[in-house]
Amino acid sequence: MRKTIRVLLAGIAIAQLAIVGAQAATATYQLDNGSISGAINASDGTEPLDNWFANEFSATTSNAIVGVQFGLDTTAPGTVADVVLYRQTSLQGYTRVYTQAFTPLTGNNGTNYFLQTVWLNTPQKFNVGDDFLVAIFMQNVIAAPPNDKYPFLMDTSGVAAGSWWDRSAPNTFNLDNLTGAAPVDQNLAGGAWNPGANHLVIRAMVPEPSVWALGGLAAFLTTIVRRRSK
C-alpha cells in the first residue's frame, strides 16, 4: 500500500510538472517583430464597433496550441474579449474550432503596453501544414473621445501579410462568417480607412517537445498506478 501511494504521488507530481512545464517551456508562432508602432481599434471615426483582428500561421509542429499572447494598450473596465481559433478548410475559408472568453488587461492611454498571455482551457491541435487563424475579438469598442479605447497593437515591420481585420455594428459580429475580413493594409467594404502595413501582436504558443515527453511519462506512471491498484 505504501509503495503504491508513493508511485501515485510521483505520478501526480510529474503530471503537475507537465502542466506547469507546458506553461513555462513554450515555443511561439509569431509574425510581429517585437517593436510597437502604435495602438489601434477598428473604427473609421468615432462609432463604437465590434473589433476582430487575427494573425494567420501555418503549423510546423503537431504540438497543440496551449496559449495565446495578445499585445494590447487600452480597454474599457469590464471588457470581456474572446480568443478564437480557426482552421482553414477550403482555399479561402476558415472554420471556427475554439472560443474562450478572457478579461483583457487595462492600459494607460499609450503609456503602458501589455503582452497578455491567455492559457487555453483545452489545448487545440493542428496538423503539420495546417493553416490556422488566431483571433482576438472584442465587442462594442468605444471610439469616441475622450473615452476612446485602442486595444490592439501593431509592430514596425512594414509588412501586413498574414494579419487580418474585420468589424461590425456593436454586438452583431458573427464569428463564423469571415467573408468581410481583409488584410490590415486594405479597406473593408464601405470603409475609408485601414490599420496599415504592419503585423498585429497576436501570437500562439506550443509546448517544447521535452514538455510533451514529461506529459507522456506522467501518463505512463498513471497507467502503472492503476494496474497496481487493481
N, C-alpha and C positions, 0 to 999 in steps of 0.2 A: 504493500500500500504506500509506504513512504517513497519507494523508488518511483512508482507511478506518478505520485504527486510531483516529485522532482522533475520528471520528464515533462509533465503537464505544465509546470511553471516555466520550464525552459522554453517550451513551445509558445506559451503566451508571451514571454519576454521577447522572443525572436519575432513573433508576429507584430508586436508593438514596435519593435525596432524597424521592421519593414515599412510600417505605416509612417513612422517618423522619417525614415530614410527617404521614402518617396517624396516627402515634402522638402527635404533638405538637399538631396543629391539629384538635381534635375538638369536636363538639357532644354534648350529653348528654341522654338520656332520664332524667328524674329525678322521683320522687314526693316524696322526703323534703325537709324544709325546711332541712336543713343543721345543725340543732341536735339534740343527743343527749339522750334521756330516760333511757336505760339499756340494759343488755345482757341478752339472753335466751337460753335454749335451749328445746327443745320438750317438756320433761318436766313432768308434773304434780307429781312428787315427787323421788325420788332414783334412779329407774331409768335406766339408760343406754338411749338410743334413737337410731335413725336420725332425723336432722333434715332437713327440706325446707322452705325458705322461698323465696318468689318475689314479684316485682312484675310487674304487668301493664301493658303500654304499647300504644299504637296508633301505627303507623308514620306519620309525617308527611313522610318523605322516602324516596326509593328507594335512598339510600346504604346500604351494607351495615354491619351491626354489626361493628366491629373489636375491641372490647374491652368488658370488664365491670368495674365498680368495686364493691367489696364492703366495707362497713363492718363491722369486727369488733373484738372485745375478746379474750377468752381462748380458746385452743385447746391441746389436749394436744400435746406434742412428737411429731413423726412423723405427725401427722394429714394425711390426703390428702382434699381436697374436690373437688367437681365443679362447674363451670359448666354449666348445662343450659338450652338454649333450646327453646321450644315455639312452634308456630304454631297459632292457633285454626282448626279445620277444621269445626266444627259449632257450633250455638248454645251448647252447654255443654261442648264437647270440645276438647282440645288434643292435638296430635301432636308428639312429640319430634323435633327436627330436628338437634340438635347437642349433643354432650357433650365436655367437655375437663377432664381432671384438672389440679389445681394444688395446690401446697403453701401453705396459709394461714399468714400471719404468726402469731406467738405474742405475746399481750398480757401485761399485768402486773396482773391481777385488778382491773380498773376504774381503774387509774391512767393507762393509756395506751390510747387508741382509735386504730385504724388505718383508713385508707381504702386498700385494696389494689387495684391495677389488674392485671387478667389480660388480656393481649392474646391474641386468638383466633388459633390457628394457621391457621384457614380462616375468613375473614370470611363472615358469613351475611346474605344479602339478604332483606328483607321488602318487599313492595309497599306503596305508599301506601294506608292504610286497613286494612292487616292488623293484627289484634290478636295480640300475642305475649307470652309469659312469659319472664322472665329469672330463673332459679332458682339457688340455691346449695344443694348437697346435701352433708351430712357423715354418715358412718356412725358409729354407736356413740359418741355424745357423752356424756361422763361427767356425771352429775348428783348424785353422792353426795359431800357434804363430807368431807374438806377438799380433795378433788381435783376438785370440780365445775368445769365449764367453761361459759362463756357466750359463744359465738362471734358471735351476731347482734346488731346494733344497731337500735334504733328511735328515731324522731325525736320531736319535741314537737308535732306538728301537730294531734293530737286527731282525726285522720281515718284510717280504716282502708281506705277504698275503693281497690281495686287491689292490696292486699298480701294474700298468701295463705300458709297454712302446712299442713304435714302431717307425719306421723311414722309409725314402725313399730318393731317389735322389732329389736334390733341385727342388722345385716347381712341384712335381709329386705325393704327397701323396693323397690318396683317403680316405676322411673322412668317407665314407660309407662302407669301406672294412677293417675290423679289423682282418682278418684271420691270419695276420702275427704277431699280438700283442702277447706279452709274459709277464709273471710276471717279475718284475725288477731284480730278482735274477737269471734269466735264459737268456742264449744267444738267440739272434734272429737267424733265419735261415741264414746260411752263415757267421755268426759273431763269433768273438773270445773273446768277452768281454760282460759284463753286468754291470749295475749300482751297484748291490749289495743288500744285505738283509736288507734294511731299507725302511720305508714308505716315500712316496713323501709328500711334503707340499702343498696339494691341498684340499681345504675344500668347503663345501656347506653350505649356511645359509638359515634358515627358520625363519619367524617371530614368536615370542612368541604368545600363544593363546590370551592374552589380546589385542594384536595389531589387531588381526582379529576381536575381539569384537568391537574395536573402528571403524574399517572399516565398520562393519555392522551397527553401529549407524549412520555413515555418510550416508550410502545408505538409511537408514530408513528416515532420515531427508530430504534427497533429494527427496524422494517419496512424503513426506508431502508438500514440497515446490511446486512440480509440480501440485499436486492436488489443492492446494490453488490458484495457478496462473491461473488455468482454471476457 
